[in-house]
Amino acid sequence: MTIAEWIRRCAIRHAKSLACVDGARRFTYAEFNERVNRQANGLSAMGLKKGDRVAVLLNNGVEAIEAVAAAAKGGFVHVPVNFRSVPREIANVLQHSGSTVVLVDAEYKGRLDQANLPDVRTVVVKPGQPDSPYEKWLAGQSGAEPTTDVTGDDDFMICYTSGATGTPKGVLHKHRQSVAHAPVVIVQYEIDAASKLLLVYPHNSIASINMFYVPAWLVGSALVTTDQRHFDAERWLSLVERERITHCHLVPTMLFRVLESPKLATTDCSSLRTIGYGSAPMPTERVERLMQVFGNILIQGYGMTEVSSIAAVLDKADHLAAMKGDRDRLNSCGRPAFGTELRVVDDNGRDVAPGEVGEIIFRGPQVMSGYWNEPEKTAETIREGWLYSGDMARVDAGGYLYIVDRKKDLIISGGANISSREVEEVLYWHPSVREASVIGRPDEQWGELPHAFVSLLPDKPAPTPAELIAFCKQRLANYKCPQQIEIIADLPKSAMGKILKTELRAKFWEGMKKKVN
């Protein structure tokens, strides 16, 4: 079974149903399928063959969605590019993947030109303009079904990681891996043909492709796009009310903005059936507030690009049980998702006892094929059929998973392990704290010391760093408390809204250099 086949079936079984909403533009599955066919056939007419890589540098919109579908039907390998990429980064991704054609938004054409890739051909897209060269090109192609024979073992996409640990790695997924993951989302998020899925993650995220696009094409749901360049809580609330959105998945910082919005009190959100969250820790206090506002519709998903997206879930029943009893359950990211094997092991690959900390490893049909053109990194990550995540966690007797930290984010001070996440959780308890992130700063005596960056809520009294440190000392052992706290306007974030500790570390070192000089 392939993604291409699912799209074809939707065009027959749900021909008149809504497939995609992009602002004022609305496409049924029959219309969407024809556009996809035209793009796939147009790329074939350019000389592309099965297995060739097609890069996409676009904003969220129907063109980005149909590019995924066109690659699936044409047998091409989809290579989504982060819209925030600078010319050097664009060149790295295109050269590493071997992409020969780029679908590029006119807004980003200048950056692509600066990347200086003379052998790469371009198709320039001007979204929403019916007389644009792209639309004219599309109209000139055949709307018939592509004849390429695509199987589940064919390569589907190369999704580049954020590069938090260095140069971004290209995660390769075949059709069968994304196909295996789709039912995970369908079952856990309770998606059906009547669902309307609001996309807020950028199209280059695995969360967009494998959590929303592909599951929607399995059951015939509608995809609703929004501008990914800047999350706006008021715009999100307006879309939920106007389009009667049923499902959405956001990172915690986005949900914080929704809670802060004065528009929340006057918006009809009754259509929402599931709000997923993940990609970063969610403070317990914020989860409680969200449940008070939206009811029992929250679900937490934990996973990574290498496992197609979701590998563990804290579902609605878990959230409700936590509110009625053990609040600590809200600190868990749940239990293994449908179709996923998950273990927590020590450095020798042996399972740790309940309550002990170890590394999370995964196995299942949705695990990546490997890193594109990087066999050594693949061998380091996938060992004896298990994918080693680099995430440290403990499991309780009930099988619930509690993330402690990334291996690289554990702070080791005087030989003691400190979870940056635990310190962040305490900082979030302060009523004036909007966002918090904790890193380890080098120290000659202790090795590392906790160092916190905090942004504050604008409508609350502003505490001093000393007051925040005192707040932590009332709730944490002294060695875990930040030795210094920097209050800044906004914490740096990725395109998905995830706080970038790499940039905070860089900011810290820049400050240290200035002091030395």
N, C-alpha and C positions, 0 to 999 in steps of 0.2 A: 504494500500500500504506500502511496506517495501523497504529498501535499497537492500536487497537480491534480490528482484524481479527486481529492476532496473538493477542490474549487470547481471542477467540472460538474460534480454531483450537485453542488449548491446552485449552479446555474440552471439545473433542471428541476430540482426539488423545491428550490426557494427562488425561482426566477423573478417573481415580482416583489419579493421581500427586500427590505433595505439592507444593502451590504456595507455602505460607507457614507458618512456625513462629513463634509469638509467645508465648514462655513455655510454658505448658501448653496453649495453644490451637494446634490444627493444622487446616489447611484444605486439602482437595484442590482441584484446578483447577476441578472442577465446582462445588464449594461457594464457592470464591472468586469465580468468574464470576457466580454468582447474587447474592452480596452486592454486587458491583460494579454489576450491573444495577439492584438495588434502590436503591442510592445515586444513580445517574444518573437513574433515573426519579423518585426523591423530589425531587431538585433541579429537575427539569423541572416537577414538580407545584407547586413553589414559584414558578413563573413564569420560571425562567431559560431563556434562549434560546441558540442556538448563538453562540459568540463571547463570551458573558458570562464575566467573570472570577470564579473561586471561590478564595478564600484558604484556607490550611490552617495552623493554629497548633497543632501536635500534637507529642507525643513520638514516637519511632520505635515502630512497631507496625503491626498489620494495617490499622488504620483509615487510617494515613498512606499505606500502599501502595495500598489500594483507592481512596483519593481521587484518586490519579494516574490509575488505570485508569478510574474513573468519569468524570473530566473528558474523558479520551480518547474514551470511548464516547458521552458526551452532547454532544460538540462544544464543551464549555466550555474555558476557558483556565485551567490550573492555576497558582496563585500560592503557592508554599510560603514560609512565614515562619519566620525563624530563631527558635528557642525561647528564645534569650537576649535577644531584643529587649525594650526598655523601651517603655512606652506611646507616647512620641513617635515612636520608630522604627516601631512597628506602624502608627500613624496615617499616617506618611509612605508606607509601602509600600502600604497599602490605598487611600489617596487617589490616589497616583501611578498605580497599576494600574487604578483604577476598579472594584475588587472590591466586589460587592454582597452576597455571602454569605461567612461565615467558618465553617469547621469548626474548633472550638476545644476543646482539652482543658480539662476543668474546672479543672485546676491553673493555667491561664493566663487564665481568664475575667476575673479581677480586673484584670489588665493591659489586657485588651481594653476593659473598661468604662472604665478611666481614659483610654483613647485618645479617648473621647468622639466616637464615630461613630454618631449616632442613626439614620442611614439604612441602616446595614449590619445585615443580619439574621444571626443566629447559629444554628448547630447544635452543641449542647454534647455532647462525647464524654467518657464515663467508661470508658476501656479495661478490658476484662476483666470487666465487670459485665453479665451477660446480661439483667438486669431494668432496665438503665439506660434513660433516655428515648431515647437514640440507638438502642439496639437495638430498642426498641419502635417507634420511627419507621421504622427499616429494615424491620422485619417487616411493617409496614403498607403497604409499597410493592410494586409489581409486580416480579416476578423475570424478566419477559420481556425479550428483547433490545431495547434502545432503538432507535427508528426513525430517529434523526437520521442524515442522510447526511454522513459525515465523509470528507474527502479528504486527500491528502498535503499539499496547499497550505493547509490550515486551521491556524490557530494552535493550538499545543499547550500551551506553558507560558511563563511569564515568571519567570526565575530571577534573583534579585537578587544582585549581587556583594557581596563583603564590605565594600566601601566604603573600602578602604585608601587610595584616592586622593581621597577626599571623599565626597559623598553617594552611596549605593549606586545603581548603574544596573541597570535591568531588562532582562536579556538575553532577547530573544524568539526562541523556537524554534518552527518549524512541525513537523508530524508527519514530513514527509519528511526533516528534518535529523536528528531522533533515530533515525528508521528507517535512515538512511544510516550513522549512527555505530555502531549495534548490531553489525553484522558485524565491525567493527574489534575490539571487545572479544571477541567469540566466537572470532575467529581468533587474536588475540594472546595471550589469556588461556586459550585451550583449554577453553572451556566447552561442555558438552553437556547432554542431558536428565537425566543421572545426577548432575549437579553440585549441590552444596548451597553457596549463597553466603551468607556471614555479613556482615551489614550493621553497620558501626561508625560510618560517617559519618552525620551527621544527615540527615533526609529532605529538608531544604531545599537540600542540596548537589547540584550537577550530577553529582557522583561517585556518589551513590546512585541517582538516576533514570536517567541515561544509561549508567552503567557496570554497574549490576546489575539494576534493575527491568526496563528495556526489553529488554536482551539475554536475561534469563531468560524473558520472554514470547515471544521468538522461538523458543527451542528447548525450553521446558518445564522449566527448572531450578527448584529450590526456593529460596526466600528465607527466611533465618533472621534475625530481628531481635534487637537487644539495646539496652539503655538507652544513649542517646547523651549523656546529661548528664555522665557522668564515666567515662572509659575506665579500666577495671580489668583489669590483666593476668591476675589469677587467674580472674576471671569469663570473660575471653576464652579462656583455656586450658581451662577447664571446658566451655565451649560447644563448642570444637573437638573435644574428646574425646567428649562425650556425644552430639552431633548428627552426628559424623563429617563435619565440615566439609571441603570440598574447596578452596574459594576464598575469599580475603579480600583486601581492599585497605586498607592503613593508612598513616598519616603516620609519618615517622621517630620522632617522640617516643613514639608508641604502641609501636613495635617496640623502642625503648630500654627501655621498662617491661617488655616481655616478656622481654628478655634478662636483666633484673635480678631477675626473679621467681624465688624459690626453688622454686616449683611447677613450673617448666619441666622440671626434671630428672626428675620423676615423672609427667609428662603424656604420654599417647599421642597424638602428633600425626601419626601415619603416614597418616591419611586426606588430609592436605593435599597438593594437587597444584600450586597456584599461590598465592604470596603476592605481591601487588602493593604497591608503595610509591610515594610521590610527594608533591606539594604543597609540598615543602620539600627542601633539600639533605640528602643522606645521607652522612655521613662514610665514607670508604673502610674504615676500621678496623671500623666497625659492620657494613658489608656482609659483610666477611670472616667476622666472628663469626656472623652470621645464616646464612651458607652452611655453616659448620661445624656449626651446630645442626640446620638443617632440610634441608640438602642443596641440590641444584640445582633449586630451585623458585621462585627470586626473579625478578621482572620489574619494571622501573621504567617508570612511565608519566608522560609530560610533556604538559601541555596547559593548557587554561583553559576557563572557562564558555562563552566566545564561540565555541569550536570544538567544542562538545558534550561535551568532556572530554579524550580522549586524542588527541594529534597526533604524538607520537614515542614510541618504545619501545626500551628496552634489554632484550632478551629473555633467555631462559634460556641460550641458546647463547652469547650475548655475555658473560654472567656467568661461565660455565664457562671460556670462552677467556681471560677476564681473570685468573681464578684460576690458570690454567696458564701465563700469560705476562705481558702488559702490564697491571699493576695500575691504571695511569692510566685505562684504559677504564672502570673503575667510577665515575669522576668524570663520565662522559658520561651523557646521558639518552637515548642511542640514536640511531636513524635514523627517518626519517618512517614513521609507521604506515600500515597498509593503507588506501588510499583518500585519503591526505593528500598535498598538495603543500606543500613547505616550502622557504623560501629564507632566507638571511642577507644583508641589504643595508645599504648606507651611507645617509647622510642624503638622498641623491638617488635612492634606490630602485634602485641598481645592485648587483649581486652582489659581495660582497667575495671576495678570494682566500682559499684555505685557510689557516687560522691567524690571519686577521685578524678583528677584532671588529666586529660589526654587529648590526642589529635583526632578530629573527625575524619573518617574515611567513608567513601560511598561505593556502591556497586549497583548496577542496573542497566537496562537497555537504553536509557537516555544519556548515559555517560559519553562524553565526547570521544571522537576517534583519536584525537591527539592535537598537538600544536602544529600548525602548518609549517612544514619544512624545518621543524626543530625536533628531531628524534631524541636528542639527549634530554631536553627539557620534558618531553613526553615520558621518557623512561623514568625520570626522577619523580614524576607526578603520579603515573599509573604503574603500580607494582602488584604483580600477581593478580591482576584483574580489579584491584581496588584503587580508587582515586583518592590521593592524600590531599586534603583541603588546605592545610596550613592554619585551620581554625582550631583553637583550644576550647574544650568544653568538658562538662561533667554531665552524667546522666543519673537521674534518681531511680528509685526502686520501681516507679511506674513507667519508666522508659522515656520520661520527659528530658529534653535536651536543654542545657543551660550554657550558652556561649560565655566563655571567660574572656577570650581576646584572640586576636590574630597572634600567631607566634611572634611576628615582628613587632607587635604592639604591646607585648608583655613588658612591664617595667621591672627590671631586676635591680633591687636596691639593697646593698649589704647582704646579698645572697638570698633575699626574700623576693618572691614573685608578687608583683602588684598588678591587678587587673585595672587597666585604664578605664574600662567600662564601669567597674564598680565605683570608681571615684566620680565619673561623669554622672552616674545615677544619683549620687548624693548631691552634687551641684544642682541638678535639675529639681531637687526638692525645694530649693530656695525660691520663694515666690517672685523674685525679680529676675531670675535667670531665664533667658530665652533659649540659648544654645550653649553647649559646653563641649570641649574636647580636651583630652589630657594626653600628653606625650611624656617620654622620659628624656630629661636633659642630662648630658654627661656630667659626672662629678668625680673628682680625683679620689675622694675618700670613700664614697658609697657606690661608685660605678655609674648609677643613675639616680635621679630624684624626680618625683612627679612635678610636672609643670603644666598649668591649666590655662586655656584660652576661653574666655566667656564673652557672650554678647547679652545685653540686658533688654528687658521689655521696656518700651518707651513710656508706658503709663504707670510704672511702678517706681517706688523710691529706689535710688541708685546706691547700692552698697559699695563700700571701698574694697579693694583686694584683701586688706587685712580682715575685714568683717566676713568676707566669704571664706577665708582660711579658718577663721574661728568657728564658722558654721560647720565646716567639714570636721574640725577637731572634736566637735560635740557628737559626731556620728560615725567617725572612723578612727581606727588605731592611728597613732601619731605618724608612724612611718609611711602610711598610705596617703596622708594628706598632702596636697600641693604645697611645695615650699614657696612657690611664686604663682601669682595669678595675674594674667594680663587681660584687661577689659578692652575689647575692640568692637567696632560698629557691627561688623558682619564676619562670620567665619567663612573661609573659602570653600566653595562646593564644586562638585563635578556637574556635568550636564544633567545627571539624574537627581541632583540635590543632595548628594552624599558629601559629608564634610571631609575635606582633603587633609589628612594629617601630614602628608608629604609636604604640602605647601606651608603648613604651620611649622614644621621642622625647619624648612628653608627660611621662613620668616624669623625664627628663633636664632638661627645661625647668622643671618644678616645683622641682627641686633647685637650679637656677641662680637662680630667683626668690628662693628662701629665702636663698641666699647674699648676693644683692644687698640684700635687705631686712634 
